[in-house]
Amino acid sequence: MRVTLEEVRALAERTKLAITTLDTELLNSFEDEIIQRLAAQIDAATLATWTTPDTTPKLVRTIISRKYFAWFYFRQYSEDIGTNENTYALKLDASAEMLIAGILDGTIIIPGITTDISTITFYPTDASTATDPKDVPSDPSVGPAAFSMTTTF
């Protein structure tokens, strides 16, 4: 487990939902999902070290705790809610998703962890706007250039 009972318990209103233990199956599911999603930005060697609360960054523990608690709360009160949504659980889940999205797009940095989004490229690149098609490097996904920006038809 990468989070503690206290981290999850801190999200609960104790008079409404007293959490005494963590559902390890549910928690493992969310931990695995979140770690796999973060793998798009963080190298596998770093992720492999995140096995306990002491080795997992606080921001990642926050994400896991919020996701876990939101879904725990959804499940706990699913019959009571009916057609009304549980706004507290939805806000926690949305907050966790926002943090994940921020890490993946590079706008949120995990302290002490370097992510490299500099390898992401977008068209047009400087090379893709060359005046002669033979000067454009071949892209394995689309093949060689058929024309250039200055080609007259």
Backbone bond lengths (Angstrom), bond angles and torsions (degrees), N, CA, C in turn:
res aa  C-N    CA-C-N  psi(-1)  N-CA   C-N-CA  omega(-1)  CA-C   N-CA-C  phi
1 M - - - 1.444 - - 1.531 109.32 -
2 R 1.318 114.82 138.63 1.457 121.10 -178.62 1.523 113.27 -99.84
3 V 1.331 117.43 -9.85 1.461 122.09 177.69 1.522 109.77 -123.39
4 T 1.308 114.81 162.51 1.463 119.31 179.44 1.524 110.61 -104.44
5 L 1.295 115.46 162.06 1.462 121.84 176.16 1.527 109.82 -59.22
6 E 1.314 117.58 -38.97 1.463 121.80 -179.05 1.527 111.84 -63.72
7 E 1.352 117.27 -37.27 1.464 120.33 179.11 1.523 111.04 -65.21
8 V 1.312 117.00 -39.04 1.464 120.55 178.38 1.519 109.80 -75.39
9 R 1.297 116.93 -42.22 1.464 122.09 -179.26 1.526 111.42 -59.73
10 A 1.311 117.56 -32.27 1.466 121.47 -179.25 1.531 111.98 -63.27
11 L 1.327 117.97 -22.06 1.463 121.90 -179.70 1.529 112.69 -84.05
12 A 1.309 116.77 -15.05 1.468 121.10 -173.98 1.528 111.75 -92.19
13 E 1.294 114.82 144.94 1.472 121.57 168.04 1.525 104.35 -81.23
14 R 1.299 116.70 108.43 1.472 121.26 -168.72 1.519 114.47 -64.31
15 T 1.322 118.00 -22.47 1.461 118.36 177.97 1.526 111.18 -79.97
16 K 1.335 116.94 -18.24 1.461 120.49 179.71 1.518 112.26 -98.56
17 L 1.336 116.35 -36.60 1.461 120.32 -175.57 1.519 108.78 -147.24
18 A 1.306 115.26 98.46 1.462 120.34 178.44 1.533 108.37 -88.99
19 I 1.313 116.21 109.93 1.465 120.46 -179.77 1.521 107.60 -91.40
20 T 1.323 115.60 119.81 1.466 119.79 -179.24 1.520 112.33 -105.46
21 T 1.331 116.78 -23.32 1.464 121.30 177.61 1.527 108.50 -144.76
22 L 1.323 115.08 162.24 1.465 120.38 175.86 1.515 109.08 -98.79
23 D 1.315 115.95 139.01 1.461 121.98 174.40 1.523 106.54 -78.20
24 T 1.333 116.69 102.03 1.466 120.07 -172.30 1.526 112.89 -64.58
25 E 1.320 118.27 -32.10 1.473 119.39 177.64 1.521 111.18 -65.36
26 L 1.315 116.84 -46.13 1.460 121.23 178.43 1.527 110.60 -65.18
27 L 1.323 116.31 -44.42 1.458 120.91 -179.42 1.530 111.39 -63.02
28 N 1.320 117.26 -46.42 1.470 120.37 179.06 1.519 111.61 -59.78
29 S 1.307 116.18 -37.49 1.462 121.03 178.41 1.526 110.99 -61.05
30 F 1.328 116.63 -47.67 1.466 120.01 -179.87 1.519 112.09 -70.41
31 E 1.315 117.32 -39.06 1.458 119.37 177.24 1.524 110.88 -59.83
32 D 1.318 116.78 -47.62 1.469 120.51 179.95 1.527 111.40 -61.11
33 E 1.318 116.43 -44.96 1.470 120.37 -179.39 1.530 111.08 -61.40
34 I 1.305 117.13 -46.67 1.457 120.87 -177.16 1.526 111.07 -66.78
35 I 1.325 117.38 -43.03 1.466 120.74 178.82 1.525 109.91 -62.38
36 Q 1.324 117.69 -41.70 1.466 120.51 178.86 1.523 111.47 -64.72
37 R 1.302 117.49 -38.47 1.468 120.32 178.16 1.527 111.07 -66.86
38 L 1.319 117.22 -39.25 1.458 120.91 179.54 1.531 112.27 -71.26
39 A 1.326 116.16 -18.67 1.470 120.58 179.80 1.525 112.30 -62.03
40 A 1.314 117.45 -17.60 1.463 120.29 176.86 1.523 111.48 -68.50
41 Q 1.347 117.86 -20.49 1.461 121.66 -177.08 1.519 113.55 -121.91
42 I 1.321 117.86 -20.05 1.465 121.45 -174.29 1.518 108.49 -119.47
43 D 1.328 115.97 134.37 1.466 119.13 -174.39 1.529 111.99 -66.46
44 A 1.324 114.64 152.37 1.462 122.08 -175.20 1.520 112.77 -60.94
45 A 1.327 117.54 -34.90 1.465 120.36 179.98 1.526 110.99 -62.74
46 T 1.323 116.65 -40.05 1.462 120.73 178.03 1.525 110.22 -67.80
47 L 1.327 115.88 -46.67 1.470 119.66 -179.39 1.525 111.76 -60.29
48 A 1.319 117.16 -34.70 1.467 121.50 -178.79 1.526 112.17 -65.33
49 T 1.317 117.12 -21.51 1.470 119.61 179.15 1.522 112.19 -82.95
50 W 1.305 117.67 -13.29 1.465 121.26 -178.18 1.523 109.91 -85.57
51 T 1.312 116.96 80.81 1.455 120.70 -175.51 1.526 113.48 -116.94
52 T 1.317 117.09 -17.22 1.463 121.83 -178.52 1.532 108.82 -134.66
53 P 1.321 117.40 167.58 1.470 118.66 175.73 1.538 112.59 -60.03
54 D 1.320 116.99 -31.41 1.464 120.10 -179.67 1.522 112.78 -71.35
55 T 1.329 117.73 -29.00 1.464 120.62 -177.39 1.529 113.30 -99.60
56 T 1.317 117.12 -10.93 1.463 121.52 -179.86 1.527 109.38 -92.22
57 P 1.342 117.75 129.63 1.469 119.67 179.57 1.531 112.40 -57.20
58 K 1.320 115.91 146.55 1.468 122.32 -178.00 1.521 111.94 -55.32
59 L 1.328 117.81 -41.95 1.462 120.69 -179.55 1.530 111.34 -61.56
60 V 1.313 117.24 -40.32 1.471 121.10 178.85 1.527 109.79 -68.69
61 R 1.319 117.33 -39.00 1.473 120.12 176.36 1.524 110.60 -63.10
62 T 1.329 116.86 -37.27 1.461 121.01 177.28 1.519 110.49 -62.30
63 I 1.323 116.94 -44.75 1.466 121.16 178.93 1.523 110.68 -61.50
64 I 1.318 116.37 -48.45 1.472 120.63 -178.84 1.524 110.05 -61.87
65 S 1.321 117.33 -45.02 1.471 121.00 -178.94 1.521 111.42 -61.07
66 R 1.335 116.41 -44.44 1.471 119.69 -179.42 1.517 111.48 -65.25
67 K 1.340 117.25 -44.94 1.468 120.13 179.17 1.526 110.70 -62.14
68 Y 1.324 115.62 -47.61 1.457 120.36 -179.05 1.518 110.62 -59.49
69 F 1.333 116.36 -51.57 1.457 118.88 -176.77 1.520 111.67 -63.80
70 A 1.322 117.99 -41.16 1.463 120.46 179.40 1.525 110.67 -57.51
71 W 1.313 117.08 -47.62 1.465 120.01 -178.35 1.516 111.99 -73.75
72 F 1.323 117.41 -32.44 1.457 120.56 173.81 1.525 109.32 -61.36
73 Y 1.315 116.34 -44.40 1.468 122.70 179.98 1.530 110.53 -65.59
74 F 1.339 116.88 -44.98 1.472 120.35 175.96 1.522 110.27 -54.96
75 R 1.320 115.58 -47.86 1.468 119.89 -177.40 1.519 111.45 -66.42
76 Q 1.312 117.10 -41.68 1.459 121.73 -177.30 1.526 111.90 -62.83
77 Y 1.336 117.02 -38.75 1.450 120.92 -174.86 1.522 113.07 -111.80
78 S 1.300 118.13 20.07 1.466 120.73 -175.72 1.525 113.16 -61.46
79 E 1.304 118.75 -36.91 1.465 120.82 -179.71 1.521 111.73 -76.30
80 D 1.329 116.88 -27.17 1.457 121.42 -176.46 1.526 113.15 -80.99
81 I 1.296 116.94 -22.38 1.461 120.65 -171.76 1.520 112.07 -78.86
82 G 1.302 117.74 -41.26 1.456 120.66 -177.70 1.508 110.52 67.23
83 T 1.319 117.34 -127.06 1.460 120.35 -178.68 1.521 112.66 -87.60
84 N 1.322 117.34 -12.43 1.471 120.37 178.43 1.524 109.50 -81.74
85 E 1.312 115.98 136.46 1.456 120.69 178.51 1.531 109.98 -82.43
86 N 1.304 115.84 151.75 1.449 121.21 176.47 1.521 107.53 -86.52
87 T 1.317 117.50 101.35 1.460 121.33 -172.47 1.522 112.95 -65.88
88 Y 1.320 118.91 -35.72 1.457 120.35 179.93 1.529 110.39 -64.66
89 A 1.306 117.36 -47.89 1.469 120.76 179.34 1.524 110.51 -64.13
90 L 1.327 117.26 -39.17 1.467 120.40 178.06 1.530 111.40 -62.84
91 K 1.328 116.57 -40.30 1.466 120.14 179.21 1.521 111.30 -66.53
92 L 1.311 117.47 -41.26 1.463 120.33 177.33 1.526 111.13 -62.85
93 D 1.317 116.35 -44.45 1.457 120.81 -179.97 1.532 110.52 -64.37
94 A 1.328 117.01 -43.09 1.462 120.99 179.17 1.529 111.01 -65.06
95 S 1.312 116.83 -37.08 1.460 120.56 177.97 1.515 111.04 -64.40
96 A 1.325 116.89 -42.93 1.467 120.60 177.62 1.522 110.39 -63.58
97 E 1.332 117.27 -42.19 1.468 121.10 178.66 1.527 111.23 -63.64
98 M 1.329 117.02 -38.68 1.456 120.86 178.13 1.527 110.82 -63.01
99 L 1.328 116.70 -41.62 1.461 120.21 178.54 1.526 111.48 -65.14
100 I 1.319 116.95 -42.44 1.471 120.68 177.98 1.519 109.86 -61.71
101 A 1.327 117.12 -47.88 1.467 121.13 179.97 1.524 111.01 -59.80
102 G 1.324 117.35 -40.57 1.455 121.31 178.75 1.514 112.86 -64.26
103 I 1.318 116.27 -39.80 1.471 119.93 176.62 1.515 109.76 -65.23
104 L 1.324 116.44 -43.75 1.466 119.93 -177.62 1.520 113.13 -67.85
105 D 1.332 117.69 -33.64 1.469 117.99 -179.71 1.532 112.76 -93.90
106 G 1.323 117.01 1.15 1.453 120.92 174.44 1.511 115.72 86.30
107 T 1.341 118.48 3.78 1.462 120.13 179.30 1.524 112.71 -84.82
108 I 1.326 116.90 -16.95 1.462 121.53 175.15 1.524 107.24 -120.98
109 I 1.297 115.17 127.41 1.458 121.52 -177.79 1.525 109.10 -107.27
110 I 1.316 116.57 133.85 1.458 121.02 173.76 1.522 106.23 -81.17
111 P 1.322 118.61 118.83 1.460 120.26 -178.45 1.531 111.55 -53.77
112 G 1.318 115.23 130.36 1.458 121.12 178.54 1.517 114.91 85.83
113 I 1.319 117.72 -5.89 1.463 121.51 -178.71 1.521 108.16 -115.19
114 T 1.317 116.39 128.47 1.459 119.21 177.23 1.523 108.99 -96.56
115 T 1.297 114.98 132.04 1.457 121.02 174.57 1.511 106.93 -116.17
116 D 1.298 116.49 150.97 1.459 119.70 -176.65 1.508 109.69 -124.17
117 I 1.333 115.30 100.80 1.459 118.38 175.86 1.524 110.49 -99.69
118 S 1.345 116.40 6.15 1.457 119.07 -179.39 1.524 112.85 -70.99
119 T 1.330 117.05 -15.85 1.461 119.28 179.87 1.525 112.26 -81.59
120 I 1.312 117.18 -10.41 1.455 120.52 178.75 1.526 108.17 -75.69
121 T 1.319 116.99 130.92 1.459 120.09 179.21 1.521 109.75 -121.66
122 F 1.297 114.58 151.80 1.448 121.17 179.75 1.518 108.68 -130.86
123 Y 1.319 117.44 148.56 1.451 121.10 174.64 1.511 108.71 -88.18
124 P 1.323 121.94 147.10 1.461 122.42 -4.64 1.515 111.39 -81.96
125 T 1.295 116.93 140.79 1.456 121.45 171.83 1.516 107.11 -95.68
126 D 1.306 117.28 169.94 1.459 119.64 178.21 1.524 110.62 -57.45
127 A 1.328 116.51 -41.15 1.464 119.93 -179.10 1.524 111.50 -66.88
128 S 1.326 117.51 -33.08 1.464 119.42 -177.00 1.522 112.47 -75.58
129 T 1.327 117.71 -9.83 1.461 120.06 179.55 1.534 112.06 -105.37
130 A 1.318 116.72 20.28 1.469 120.24 178.43 1.519 109.91 -62.22
131 T 1.336 116.11 151.09 1.468 119.78 -176.76 1.522 113.04 -77.48
132 D 1.310 117.75 -21.18 1.465 120.79 -179.64 1.530 108.33 -117.90
133 P 1.342 119.44 127.76 1.459 120.79 -177.00 1.522 113.59 -57.91
134 K 1.341 117.49 -29.04 1.465 118.01 -178.82 1.535 111.44 -71.43
135 D 1.356 117.75 -14.86 1.461 121.55 178.16 1.532 112.31 -86.75
136 V 1.316 116.81 -8.30 1.465 120.67 -179.51 1.524 108.29 -87.86
137 P 1.338 117.60 122.49 1.465 118.81 179.14 1.526 111.00 -62.59
138 S 1.323 116.08 145.95 1.456 121.02 179.63 1.524 109.33 -69.81
139 D 1.315 115.93 130.94 1.454 122.40 179.12 1.519 107.30 -99.12
140 P 1.344 118.20 122.76 1.469 119.41 -177.02 1.527 114.11 -60.23
141 S 1.319 117.61 -23.25 1.460 119.10 -178.52 1.525 113.09 -83.61
142 V 1.341 117.26 -24.62 1.465 119.52 -177.61 1.525 113.94 -126.01
143 G 1.331 117.23 -8.48 1.458 120.37 179.10 1.513 111.84 85.82
144 P 1.346 116.25 -170.82 1.458 120.30 -177.43 1.529 111.48 -71.09
145 A 1.317 115.57 158.46 1.469 121.86 179.70 1.532 110.05 -67.71
146 A 1.305 117.47 136.39 1.471 122.14 178.09 1.522 110.60 -94.47
147 F 1.313 118.02 -24.63 1.461 122.05 178.77 1.518 107.79 -155.18
148 S 1.330 117.09 173.40 1.446 121.05 -179.92 1.519 109.20 -121.88
149 M 1.326 115.27 179.18 1.462 120.22 -178.69 1.525 112.10 -66.77
150 T 1.325 117.84 -22.56 1.461 120.19 -177.21 1.516 112.69 -105.47
151 T 1.325 117.87 9.50 1.469 120.52 179.45 1.528 109.66 -67.59
152 T 1.332 115.73 134.06 1.456 120.89 177.03 1.520 108.18 -99.94
153 F 1.287 116.06 133.93 1.479 120.15 179.88 1.496 111.09 -101.65
